[in-house]
Amino acid sequence: MRNKRATPINTITSQLKKDPAGALLSMGIDDPAILASAKTLVKNPGAALANLKAILAKDHRSLPDEDAEEDAEEEDLPPVFPVP
């Protein structure tokens, strides 16, 4: 006879199969876009991961360059003269 005790992994796995969005919410993931694609994440995780990587790469490219921001801030400051 097999041991049918619920382990944390078995519980999470069964919850993901029954209610993917609820399982993600219980893990603290509350982003509406991720929750909307919860079923796809469970059915085809490889494709979902590739899609997520593409989204993150696009978001990363759209962020302003931090060095350019620092240079712009330095240009706004008046020159500093040494004190004799």
C-alpha positions as CSV (number, residue, x, y, z in Angstrom):
1,M,0.0,0.0,0.0
2,R,1.4,3.4,-0.9
3,N,1.9,6.1,1.6
4,K,-0.8,8.8,0.8
5,R,0.3,11.4,3.3
6,A,0.2,15.0,1.9
7,T,3.6,16.5,1.6
8,P,4.1,20.1,0.9
9,I,5.2,19.4,-2.7
10,N,2.2,17.2,-3.3
11,T,-0.1,19.8,-1.8
12,I,1.3,22.6,-4.0
13,T,1.3,20.4,-7.1
14,S,-2.4,19.5,-6.6
15,Q,-3.3,23.1,-5.8
16,L,-1.5,24.3,-9.0
17,K,-3.5,21.8,-11.1
18,K,-6.8,22.6,-9.5
19,D,-6.5,26.4,-9.1
20,P,-3.4,27.9,-10.6
21,A,-4.3,31.5,-9.8
22,G,-5.1,30.7,-6.2
23,A,-1.8,28.8,-5.8
24,L,0.1,31.8,-7.1
25,L,-1.8,34.1,-4.8
26,S,-0.9,31.8,-1.9
27,M,2.8,32.2,-2.9
28,G,2.5,36.0,-2.7
29,I,2.3,36.6,-6.5
30,D,-0.4,39.2,-7.0
31,D,0.4,40.7,-10.4
32,P,-2.8,40.7,-12.5
33,A,-0.9,39.9,-15.7
34,I,0.7,36.8,-14.1
35,L,-2.5,35.7,-12.5
36,A,-4.4,36.0,-15.8
37,S,-1.8,33.7,-17.5
38,A,-1.7,31.2,-14.6
39,K,-3.3,28.4,-16.5
40,T,-0.8,28.8,-19.3
41,L,2.0,28.8,-16.8
42,V,0.9,25.5,-15.5
43,K,0.1,23.9,-18.9
44,N,3.2,25.0,-20.7
45,P,5.8,26.4,-18.3
46,G,8.6,26.4,-20.9
47,A,6.7,28.7,-23.3
48,A,5.5,30.9,-20.4
49,L,9.1,31.3,-19.2
50,A,10.3,32.3,-22.7
51,N,7.5,34.8,-22.9
52,L,8.3,36.2,-19.4
53,K,12.0,36.6,-20.4
54,A,11.0,38.5,-23.5
55,I,8.7,40.8,-21.5
56,L,11.5,41.4,-18.9
57,A,14.1,42.1,-21.6
58,K,11.7,44.6,-23.2
59,D,11.1,46.3,-19.9
60,H,14.8,46.4,-19.2
61,R,15.6,48.1,-22.5
62,S,12.9,50.7,-21.9
63,L,14.5,51.8,-18.6
64,P,16.6,54.9,-18.7
65,D,20.4,54.5,-18.3
66,E,21.4,55.3,-14.7
67,D,24.8,56.7,-15.7
68,A,23.1,59.2,-18.1
69,E,20.9,60.3,-15.2
70,E,23.9,60.8,-12.9
71,D,25.7,62.9,-15.6
72,A,22.6,65.0,-16.1
73,E,22.3,65.7,-12.4
74,E,26.0,66.6,-12.2
75,E,25.6,69.1,-15.1
76,D,22.8,70.9,-13.1
77,L,25.1,71.6,-10.2
78,P,27.2,74.7,-10.0
79,P,31.0,74.3,-10.1
80,V,32.8,73.6,-6.9
81,F,35.8,75.8,-6.2
82,P,38.5,74.8,-3.6
83,V,38.6,76.8,-0.4
84,P,42.0,78.5,0.2
